[in-house]
């Protein structure tokens, strides 16, 4: 089977949830299929394929997003700005050329932001099956953003974009051959738009082996050596003294989450537990996030090469999201690393977790403070959550399970088409 994965970004470095999902699904698929990647990149540099699971990698330099012209077109037209940002003539040419050079059985488009290319795929003579992989329900994500955006003009623009996305989602349920989503909740939302659409759940996953105690200790030892080389001071291993948030810090939902937690919840936690450090780990933090480092007890790391050393020093992982969609890879990674997770209800949305059994849920300031305090005081609870979290991800959320399920969906689609032709 030949599969073309078309993505808004190349997978490496593996520093966002979307990249992790695209990468690991392709990795597992490559064991049974030939997988090609077509994606945008930030430069004209030749494509780099550090792993050998892709048969071929083709990249196209991404045009600047959110230009005045695109913003105006998004405001006045029917196409949402997020789709305009990823629809370019260069990518259209690259896709048409690739489809003329090689026949594919399946083309998987990573999010409806790439829906502008569907007509090109449909026009090719080989007529591949086209699958949309929904990392989020984008209209819901934009609606939630609009409800929390303080700037009036941005709020109005976001509401319009949410309506545009909803119309596009409605259309997509008719135009794609199949859809894959990350949770039953997202599946139900698509079926409400079109009960006849073919929607399957391929949950997010985690590479548990990467977060095993042995691998974490190796990464931690190397990290300490590196830090000692930079500082000139040797460092001894320390115990768990961090509350960590791990995520892309150029993403609005994460920015809102850490800012609210840092200003509203953290001062109370620090007053009770002055030995703690709230560490914000994630790429490309903007000015609003960097300024949080001026608050006592808060550290902003910026982009890091490996998050595991921070998990090694963490007593808990906090996911205080109030905006977002899909499901959280950051929770699965924390669980795989054996770090207890404290999350809002929305933060854990889409995951089959149980409050008090493998995660602690809190939505108010008081509930979050109490959850963190309880974890710090109850070593048995930390152990229980650590073991239950690791057990959950190994049973249900391994990438191998997700990738194999996706391949079976492809097989069924191809078989059904073949029978239809006969």
N, C-alpha and C positions, 0 to 999 in steps of 0.2 A: 504494500500500500504506500502511496506517495501522498504526503501531507505538506501543505504550505501553511505556515504560521505567519500571520501578518499582524505586526504589533506597532503601537505608537512609539516604542523605544526599544533599542537593543537591550538584552537582558543583563549585561554586565556594565558596571559592578552590580552585585546583587544587593542593592540598598533600598529597594521599595518592595511592598507587598506584591504589586503587579509584576515586577520583574521576577520575583521568586516564583510566582505561580506559573508564568510563561516558561521560565527556564526548566523547572522541575517537571512540568507536564511534558515538555518536549524531550527531556532526558529519559523519562520512562517510556514514552511513545517510541523513541528511537531504537528500543530493544526489539520492536516488532515491525517498525515502519521506517521509511526514509523521510526524514523531516527537513524541510528547507525553511529558513527564516528570511522574511522581508520586513525591514523595520527602519524607522527614522533613527538618525544619529545626530550628534551635536556638531560634527565636523565632516570635512571631506576626506578624512584619513581613510586608508584602506580598511575594510572590515576586519576586525580582530575576532577570531573564534578560539578562545582559550580552551574550550572543551571540544571533544570530537563527536558529540552526539548529533550535531547538525551536519547534514550532507553538504549543505551550501548555505552561505550567509551573504545576503545583499543588503546594503544600507543606502539610504538616501539622506542627504543633509536636510535637517528640518528648517523650514522658514521661520522667521520670528513670529511668535504668537502675540495675540492681544495688541496688534497694531491699530492705530486709529481707524484705518479703512475697514478692518475686520470687525472692530467693535461697532462701527456704524452699520455695517451690513447685518450684523447680528441683531441690532436694535430695530432695523427697518424691515428686514426680510423674514423668511420662515426658517432659515437654517441657523441652529444655535452656534454661538461663538466657539464652543468646544469642538464642534465638527469642522468649522472653518479653519481652525488652527491646525488641523491634521489633514486637510485636503489640499494637495499641491499638484501642479502639472508635472513636476519631476517624479513624484511617486506614481502618478497615473502612467507615465511612460515606462517606468521601471516595472510596474506590475504587468502592463500589457506585453512588454518584451519577455518577461519571465514566463507568462502563460503561453506565449507563442513558441518558446523554446522547449517547454516541458509540460507534459500532461500531469495533472494532479487528480487524485480521487477525492480529496477533501481540502477545502480552504477554510482555515479557522481564523476568524477576525477577532482580535482581542479588543472588545468593547465597541459600542455603536458610534464612537467617535470616528471610526474608520468606515462608516456606512456609505460615504461618498464614493467608494470604489466598487460597490456592489454591482453596478451596471457593467463595469468592465469585466468582472468575473463572469457574469451571466452571458456576456456576448462571445466568450471563447468557445471554440468548436467542441472541446472536450467536455464542457458542461460539468465541472466538478460540483460536488455537494458543498454547500456553504453553511458553516456553523458559526454562530456568534457566541463568544464567551463573555458572560456578564460578570465582571468583577464587582460591580455595584449596579443598583437600579439608579441610573444617573439622575433622573428627574427627582427622585426622592432626596438624593444627596443635595441637589441644588435647592430644593424647597427648604430643607432643613438649614442650609446655609443662609438663605434669604431671611429666615425667621430670627436669626441671631446677628445679622449684619447691621451695625449701628448707622452706617452711612446711608442716607436716604436714596441717593441715586444708584448706588450699588445694590441696594435692597430691591429697588424697582427693576433694575436690569436682571438681577438674579431670578426674580419671579417670572419675568418674561422668558428667560432662558429655560426655566423649569417647565413652562407650558410648551415651549418648542420641543424640548426633549421628550416630553410625554407624548406629543403627537408623533415624533420620530419612533418612539418605542412601540406605539400602536402599529405603525406601518411595518416596523421590523418583524413583528410577530407573524405577518403575512409573507414577508419577502425572503426570509431565511428558511432553509430546509430544516434546521434544528437549532436549539439553543441549549447552552449549559450555564448553570448558575451555581452560586456557592452555598446556597441554603434552601431549605424547604420554604422558608418565608419568601425569599425572592422568587422561587418558582410559582408560588401562589399569586404573587403580584402580576407576573406575566400572563398566567392563565386567566386572570380577571380581565386582561386586555383582549385576549383571544383564547377561548377555551379549546380551540382546535389546534393550537400550535403545539409543536413537539418540544417539550422542555424537560431536561434532565438535570439532576443535582450532581455536580462534581465538587465536593467540598475542598476548601483549602487544606493544605497539609504542612508538614514539617519534616525535616531530615533529622530524626531522633539521634542517629549515630553521631552527627556533627555536634550535638549538645550533650553527649554522654559525659559522665564525670571525668573519664580519662582524657577525652579531647579538650574539655574545659580546662583541666589542670595543665595540659601541655600549652594551650594558648595563654593561660595565665602566667606561666613561668616565662614564656617568651616575651610577654608584655612587660613584666617586671624588669627583665634584663634590658629591654629597650628603654624603658623609663629611666633606669639607673644610668644608662649610657648618656642620655640627654641631660639628666640633672647632675650627674657626677656623684650621686649618692646611692649606696646600696639600700635596698628596701626589703624588709621582711614581709612575708604574707600577713595580711590582716584579716580579721573576721568580717562577718557581714555587717556593714554599717551604711549601706546605700538603700534608698528607695529609688528605683530606676523607672524612667519612661523611655522606651525605645521606639523610634519611628521617624519617618521623613519629616524634617522640621521646616520644609517649604510647603507643606500641605495645610490648608486652612483649618481643617478639623483638628489636627494635632496642635497647631498653634493656639487655637482657642482653648483646647483641653489643658495644656501645660500652663498657660497664662492664668486661667481661672484657678487651677489647683495651687499654683505658686502664690497667688495673692490671697486666696480665701482659706485654703485648707492648710497649706504648709506651715505658716507661722504658728498655728495651734499645735501641730505635730512637733515642731522644733522646740517649742517651749516645754513640752512634756519630755522630749527625748533629744537633748542638745547634742548628743553624740552622732546623730544621723546626718547624712548628706542626701539631698534630693538631686540626682544626676539625670540630666536630660541628654540622651544619647541619640544623635540623628544628624543626617546630612543637611547641609545648607541652611542653617538657622538664620532667619531674618533678624532685623534690628529689634523687633518686639521681643523675640526669644532671647537674643543675646543680652538684652537689658535685664532679664530676669536674674542673671548672675550677680547683680548688685544686691539682691535680697540675701540676707544671711543664710548660710547653709545650702545654697543652690549652686550647682556646677553645670555649665553648658559645654559639652565636649566638642560640638561640631562634628564633622565627618570623621568617622573612625574606621580603621581597616578591619576590626574584629570586635563584635559586641560581647563575646563570651567572657572576657575578663571582668566586665562590669556586672554580668550576671553572677560571676564567682563571688563578688563582694556585696551582693544584694540580699537583703533580708526580705524584700518584697518587690514586685513589679506592679506599678500603678497604671491603670488604663481609664482615666477619668473623662472619656469622650462624651460630649453632649450633641455632637453633630457627626454624621457619617452614614455609611451603608455597607453592604456586603458582610464580610466576617473578618476578624482580626488575626492576621498572622502573628502579630506581636504577642498575643495571648498564647498561641500554640507554641511559639518559640520559648517563651518564659516557662511554660509547663514542661517542655522537653528538657530545659536546663535545670529543672527541679526547683524553680523559684516560685513561691506562692504568689498568686495574682489577686489583686484587689481591683475591681472594675465597676463602672456604672452599668446599669441594665443595658443601655444602648451600646456601651463598649463591648459587651459580650454578646450582642445581638448576632444571631445566625449560627452560634455554636451550641452544641448539646452539652452545656455545663450545668452543674447543680450547686446552688448557693450553699455554702457550709460543708460541701462534700469535696469538690475539687476546685472551687473558686469562692471568693467572698465578694458579694455584691453590695454596693452602697451608692445611693444617688444624691443624698444631701451632704452638706458640709459635715454635719454631726455624724452621719453614718460612715463617711470615709475616715474621719479622725478616729472613730471608735474601732473600725475594722483594722486600721494600721496599729493602733495601740494594743488591740487584742493579740494580733500576730506577734508583736514584739514581746509580749508578756507570756505567751503560751507556746513553749517550744514543741509540745506534743501536737498542737494544731498546725504549726509550720511543717512538721514532719508528715502529718497526715495529708495536708494539701499538696506537698511536694510529691509524695508517692502516688496519690490519686491522679494528679495532673499528668505525671509521666505515664501512668497506666492508660489514661484516656487517649493520649496522643498516639501511643503505640498500637492501641486497638483500633482506632477509628481514623486518625488524621495523618497517617504516613503518606508521603507523596506517591509511593509505589501503589498504594491502594487506589488513589485518585487517578493516576495515569493508566492503570490497567482498566479501570471502569470506563475511562474516556475511550480507550481503544475498542472496547466491546461496543460502545455506542457507534463508533465509526463502522465497525464490522456490520452491525445491524442495519445501518443506513445504506451501506453499499449493497448488502444482500437484498434489502427490500427494493432498491432501485433496479437491480439486475432482474429480480423476479417480475417487476413491473414491465420491464422491456420485453421479457419473454411472454 
